[in-house]
Amino acid sequence: MKKIYTFLTACAFGLSFTSCDDFLDYQPTAVIDEDTAFSYPEEMVTAAYAMLGDCWYTYPFNLWPYGDLTSDDCLKGGWGTGDTNYHHLEIWSSLSSRNPDHMDELWYRLYCAISRCNRALVSLQQNGTQTLGADVAAQREAEVRFLRAHFYYKLLTVWYQVPWIDEVAFSNNTVEQISNTQFSHKELMEKVIADFQTAYDVLPATQADGGRVNKIAAAAYLAKCYLDMAWGDGYEATTGPEHVNQDYMQRVVDYTDDVVNSQYGYLEDFGDIFLPENKNSKESIFAVQTSQYTEDNTSYGRANWSIMLNGAWGIWSCGWDCHKPSQNLVNAFKTENGLPMFDHFNDKIDYPVNGQPTAQKWDPRLFHTVGMPTFPFKYEEEYTLTTANSRTPNVYGYYTSLKEQPQRSQGEIYNGSWQAFATTDYVFRYTDVMLMRAEALVELNRLEEARAIVNDIRQRAANSIDKHIAYAADQCEIALYPATYFSTKEQARECVQWETRLEMAMENERYFDLRRWGIASETLNAFFASEQQDVFEGQTYAEYYKDAHYTVGKNEYFPIPYNQMFYIPGLYTQNRGYE
């Protein structure tokens, strides 16, 4: 029996049948068989691209529950600890192969995306040259290999060891015979790197079609892969400064050379990066494309459904108040003489109040990153936040995440009880890559070069007050690092890691950074102890962290979902420490 394919999306239709025979005799529409599908390689490539944003809050490809809820940057939010089943991620101690059950959806959907890529590769190999010409076919294959590596990178980031299913396994129908231990984590990373290297070698630095991947995006991903590997394998016993691979760090610098010398650069104002109208600015190296319904004449646009729960309560029709910044994160933005308060930032709870400046000053990026009562929501005074804009303040406090939300005046997209935003899902933005470069330069003892990068980023933050957050100008103070702060590798490392937290806060990467640096357990267990004592204007919250604990040698990676473990019993091996 021939397989049936649909391209991109199936048409919605309703059918009524008077008998079983009518159903059996029905001829599908808007579908084609496998042989015909493979004769359209360009469309198969498009179908692979379409998976980039084809996610939902239970399987978000940007991994915000796994990279942020698990960290000291944010709390889950929602109506309580039982909402969304992601509570297990924020306390770690109850994390298991069954909880959260959404892990199974994420695993399955990422492999669906990989399946699209493998089919596109087969189509290109069979019909690419004769249909598209040799040059275009080679470029499309490089694009698809980039996409496949992107999805595999997500899988390895969450689960450490996964089955490697490529176009050969698909063609040979051996998918259900491949174990997740066939290749080591390092070998899997090398396979991902090989796909990105193909993209780097073949693709041009710019593409006529803005949504297509290019050489610079591949360079950024190669730098990211080597940076991860340079610190160790992610497990704390074999990760950290004493395990640094200098050759890998040098490759990070080499690949980011391409980014430095490219068309990309710092957007002048930090706040502009996170406004939908700037989604394809020079800051954006690789991003999942989104759109408003007014842009593409569809019912809901190509919305970012992965973050649909993360709107501010009472600001949006369906703002479900998830992904809420922590007090610890707010405290991290404190400055003293314009510089971070490294050792005593969290000694006491503090937060700014609009129009009431105090001796405590703040990094300007706080007001672009965290929505706080008394301050305008996303720069618009007519939508000023109050304590009423929190769904369960006794559990999750009063802060809201600003970066992922558009301005309220721009209108909204919603589908029943779900809110959708057309905000950009950055995979790499220029500043992110420059921070990776600075991180590698420190480990290579090129401290002054690292300081120059960090100070460029801090200067942009200092220049990001007048345009959007003038109301907070008298509460902001930020200075550049003097040379003394980069006089030793240890101190320079702390500065770069701190800057990474401030710049990239609430962008889904914090836990993965802590794991890469080998400091997840000490950071998170200290966070659990302090955050459970949170108070905002007399309201206590986050007391549930009394049940939280991060276990070294187990929690570095997530458990393989129960359904996958037992779909074919004995095929997969569970990650360390989990049952």
N, C-alpha and C positions, 0 to 999 in steps of 0.2 A: 504494500500500500504506500503510495507516495505521500511524503510529508507536505503539509499545507503551510504557506507562509503569508503573513500580512506585512505590508511595508509601513513602518512607522506607527500608525494607529489604525485600529479597526473602526469601521463605520458603525455608529450606534443604530440599532434597529430593533423593532419589536415584531414578533412573529406569533401567530396563533395557528395551531395545527389541529385538524379535526380527527386525525388518527395517527398511529405509529407509522403507517406506510407513508403518509404525507411527510413526516419528519425524515424518514430514511431516504426518501426520494429527493429531498431538498438539495439543490445545487448551491454551494457557497458562492457568495459574491464578494468582490473586493479582495480576493485571495488568489494566490497562484501556487502551483506545485514547485517542489524543490528544484527540479531541473531548469524550469523557467526562471525562478528567482535567481539562480546562480548565473544566468545569462545577462543579468543587469548589475554589474559590479559597482557602478557609481551609486545606484540606489541602495545596495547592500552596505556600502560605506556610510551613506547617510543614515541608514538604520542603526549602525554602530554609534555614530555621533549622537543620535537621538537619545541614547541611554544615559548620557552625561547628567541630564537633569531629570531623569525619569524616576524620581524618588518621592518619598512620603515621610512623615515624621517618625514612623516606626522603622523605616530603613533609610535614613538620611545619608547620602553618599558623602556629605561634608563631615560626617562623624561628630557632630556637635555633642551628642550625649556621651561619647566615648573620650573625647578630647577635652571637654570643658566641665561637664557635670561631675566627672571623676576627679577634678582638680580643686585647687584652692581659689580659683577665679570665680566660681559661681555655684549657686544652689539650683536645684531642679525647678522649683516653682510649680505653679498649677494650684489646684484646690486642696492638695494635701499630699502626704507621702505615698498614698495609694494611687495617685493619678499618673497614668501612662506606663506604670510598671518600671520606670527608670530609677526609682529610689535605690534599687540594689547597686546601681553604678555609683551613686554619690556617697554611699556609706561603705562600699566594698565588702564588708564582713558577711553579707548575705548573698553575694554574687555566686551564681552556680550555673551549670549547663542549662538549667531550666529557667532561670531568672536573671535578667529580664528575658521573657520569651521573644521579644523583638529581635534578639540577636539572630535567631533562625531566619527571619525575614531578610535581614541585612545580608547574611551569607548567601541565601538563595538568589537575591536580586543582583548582587555583585557577580555571581556566576552566570546569571542570565545576560548581563552586560558582556561578560567575557565570551559567552556563546555567540552573541551577535558579532563580536570581533573575529572569532574563529571562522564563522560562516562567510564573513566579508573577505577574509584572507583566501579561503577556498575559491570563492567567486573570482577574486582577482587573479589567482593562479591559473584558473581554468579559462577565463575569458577577458582578463584585464588588458593584455597587450592588443588583442585583435579588436576590442571594443573602444579602448581609450587611447591606445598608442603606448609605446614602451615607456616614455618619460612620465606621462601622467599616471600610468599604472604603478610605476615604481614609487612615485610620490604618494599615491593613495595607500599603497601597502605600508609605507613608512608611517603615515598618519594612523592607520589602524593598529599598527604595532605600538605606537605611542598610547593609544586609547587602552589597549589591552594591558599594557604595563601600568597605566594609571589605576585601573581597577584592581590589578593584582597588588599594587602598592597599598591600596586600602585594606585588602584582605590580610596582608602580612603585617600591617600596622596594628591591626586588632588581634589577629590570631597566631602570629609567629610562624607556624608551619601549616601549610594548606596543600591540597592536591594541585599539581600543575597540569592543567588541561589546555592543550594547544590545538592547533588546526589538524595536527597529525592524529591525536587521540580522537578528535571529532570524526575525522574521515575513516579511521579504523574501528570506530564504535567501541573503544576501550575505556570510555569515561568512567564507568562503574567498576573498573578494575584498578584504579589509580589511588594509592594510599597517600595520606598527607605526610608520611615519613619517607617517601621515595627520594626526596631531596631534603637536605638540611636547610635551615633558615638562610645560611650564607649562600648556598647554591641557588636557592630561590631568588634571593636578592640579585645574584649575578645574572639570572635569567631576565629579571625585570630590567636590569641595567642594559643587557644586550638589546632588548627591544627599544629602550630609549636611545641607545647608541645608534641603532639603525635610523631612527627618526632624526637624530642629530646629524648624521652623515649625509642624509639624502635631502632633507627638507630645506627650503629657503628660509632666510631670516625674516622675511615678510611674506604674507599671503594676500592674494587679491580678495579672497573671502575672509572677512574679519573673524569669523568663528572658528576657522581651521587652526590646528596646531602648527607651530613652526619650529625652526631650529633653536630659537632662543628659549622657548618653553621647554624643549628637550634638554637644553643645557641647564636650566633651572632644576629640572627633575633629577638629572644626573648628579648635580651638586647636592641635592637633598638626600639622595640614596647613599652617596659616599659619606656625607656628614653623619647619617645614622650609623653606618657601619664603622666609622672612624672611632666612635666612642665605645664600641663593644656590641654585644648582641641584645641589649636591653635588660637582661637579668642583672640585678645589682652586683652579684658576685663576680661578674665578668664584664662590668661596665663602669666607666668613670675615667678620671684623669690618668690613673695609672695604667689604663688599657688603651690609651689613644694610639691610633695608627697614623703616623706622620705622613705616609705616602697617600693615604686616603684624604687627609686634610689638604694636602697639596692639590689633589684633584678637585676638591671643592673650589679652591682658589682658581685653578685653571679654567674650570667650566664657568665660573662666575665672571671671569674676564670677558667672555662673550656677552654677558648681560650688561656689564659696565660699558662696553663698546657698542651697544645696540641703540635702537630707537627709543628705548624705555628710560624712565627717569622718575624722580620724585615729583609728585603733584604738589603744587605750591602751598596749598592749605590742607591740613590733615582732615578737616571736616568734609571737604569736597570728595574725598575718596569714597565715602559711603552714601553719597546721594545718587539715586538711579540715573540721573542725567549724565553722570560722569563714568558710567560703568565700563566704557572702553577707552579710558584715558591712557596716558603714557604710563601710569602706575600699574596698569593691568597687563601682566605678562601672559597669564592663562586663567580664564574664568569661564564658568558655566553660564551660557547666555540665557537671559531672561527677557520677558517683555510684558508690557501692559496690554490688556485687550484692545485698547485704543490704537496700539501700534500694529497689531497683526490681524485685527478684525475677527477675533475669536471670542468665545464667551468669557474666558477667564485668562487669556493670554498664556504665555509660556511662563507661568508663575513658579516661584521657588517654594514648592509645597513642603520641602523638608523643614522649614522654619515656621510653619503655619500656626504653631502653638505659642510662638514667642512674641506676640504682640502685647503691648501694654494694656492692662485691664482698664476699661472705661474710656480709653482713647479710641479704640477700634470697635466695630460692631461685634467682632469675635476675637478679641484680644484675650488669650487664655493665660497670659502672665507666666510663661515658662522661661527658663534660661535667664535666671536673675543673678546679677553680680553680687559677690560676697562682700562683707565688711572688710575682710582681709585685703581684697583687691582695691577697694576704695582707699584703705590706709596706705597701700603701696604707692599711691600717687602723691603722698605727702612729700614736701621738699623742705630743706633747711639750707638757707643761703643758695637756693635754686637747685640743689643736688639731692638725690634720693637719701632717705633716712634708713640706710641699709640695716643697721643692727637694732634700731628701736622704733621702726615704723609702726609696729603692731603693739606697742606698749599700752596704748589706750585707744578706745573707740572715738573717732572723730569724723565729721562730715561737714561740708560747707553748707551755709544757708544763704539763699539769694538776698543780696542787699545788706548782708551783715558780715562784712569781712572781719577776720580775727588775725592774731599773730601767726596762726598756722596757714601756710601757703601750699599751693597745689600745682602739680604739673598740669598744663592746659589740656592735655589729652583726656584727663578725667571727665571734663565737661562734654567731650565728644563721644565718650565711651559709655558712661553710666548716666542714666536718667535718675534724677533725685527730686524729692518733694521740694517745692518752692521754685524750681528752675523750669524754664520753658522746655517742652518736649520737642526735641530735634530742632532747637533754635526758634521755635514759633511761640511767642508769648501768649497768643490766644488759646494755646493748648497747654498751659502751665500745669505741671504735675502737682498733685496733692497726695496726702496719705490715703485718700480714697482710691487712688489708682494702683492699689495692690489687692490681689484677690484673697490671700490668706496671710496677712502680715504677722500673725502670731506664729506662723510656721516658716515663712520665707522672706519676711521683711518687706522693705519699701522700694528697693532699687529696681530699675528695669534696664535692659540692654538696648543701647541706641544704634549701634552700627548696622544691625540687620534690618532695622525698620526704616521705611521712608518717612518723609514729612506727612503729617496728617492732612495738610491742605491739598495734597496731591490726589486725594480720593482714596478709594480702597477697592479691592477685589475680594469678594467672598462667595462661597458656594455653600449654601445652607448654614451649618454651624462652623464652617471652616474659613479661616482668614488666609488670604494668599498675598504675598508681596512679590514685587518684581525687582527686588534688590539683588545686586550682584553676588554670586557665590564665587569668591576668589579662590583659586587653587594656588596661584602665586601672584603676589604683587611685588613691585620692584623693591620696596623697603624690606620685605620679608627676605628676599634673596640677598640684599646687602647685609642684613643681620647674620645670615648664614655665613657669608664671606668674612665678616668681622669675627665670628666665632672661630672659624678655621685659622684666621690670621693670628689670633691670640695663641692658639695651640702651636703655631709655627714660630712663636716669639717675634712676630712682626707687630709689636704692640702699638707703635705710633700710627701705622696704617689702619689698625682697628679703631683707634681713638678718633681718627679723622672721619671714619664712617659713622660712628656713634654720634659724634658732634654734629655732623650734617643732619642726622635725623632729629637730634634735639633742637637744632636751629630751626628746622621746619616746624617743630612743635611750638617754638617760641613765636614764630610768625603766624600761628594759627589761632589768633585771639580776636582781632578786630572784625574780621568778616562775619563770623558766626556767633561768637560767644563774648561779645563786648560787655555784656551784663556781668560777666565773671572776671573781668580784667583785673580788678583790685584784689582778687583772690588767687591770682596766678603768679608764680615765680619759678622760672626755670633757667638754669645756667649750663654752660658747656663744661665738660670735664677738663680740669687742668692736667698737665702732664703727670703730676704726682699720682693721679688715680690709675695711671697705666704704667707705673714704674715696675710692677711685678706681674708675672703671669696670673697669679692667684687673684690679685685685686682687679686686673683687667678682665678676667673671666667673670667675676662677680658683676662688674659694670655691664658687660655685654648681655649676660643672662638677665639682669634686671631690666635693661632696655628692651630686650625681647618681650618680656612680660608686659611692660607698659604699652609698647607699640602694637603688639599683636593681641592684646587682651580681648577676650570674648570672640575670637576668630577661630575657635575650635582646635587649637593646637597645644594648649598649656600642658596637659598631662603628658603628651608625647614628648614635649621638651624636657619635662622633669625626668621622665624615664630615660631619655637619651643621655642626659647629664649624670645619671646614676644617683639622683637625690630625691626620688619620689617618696620613699618611705619616711625619711626624716621630715620632709616638707609637709606631707599630707597628715601624718600623725600629729605633728605640732598644730597644724591647721584645725584638725578635729577637736583638739583640746581647747583651743581659744575660741573657735567660731560658735561653739555651743553656749557661749556666754554673751551672745550678741544682744544689744539693747538699742532701740532707736526711739527717742522721745518717750522713754518709759515702757515701750512695748518690747518684751523679750521674744526671741525667736531663734530658730536653728538648734533647739535643744536636742533634736533627734540625733545630732552628731555624737551623743554619748554612746550610741551603738555602733559607731564607725571605727574601723581599723583596717589598715593596709598591711598585708603580710608579705614580707620579702621572700622571694623564691617561688611565689605563687601568683600574686596579683599583678606582676609586671605586664602580663598579657591576659587576655580574656579566655574563658572556657569555650571550647568548641561546642556549639549548640547541641542539645540532647537529640533532637530529631536527626541531625546529621550523623551523630555517633552511631545511631541505631537504625538508620535507613538501610545500611548494609552492615550488619553486625561484624565487628572485628576488622573492618577495613581501615578505620581511622584510629589514631592514638590520641588520647586526651592530653591537654597541656598540663604541665607540672602543677601538682597540688590540688587539682580539681578531680571530682569523681564523675 
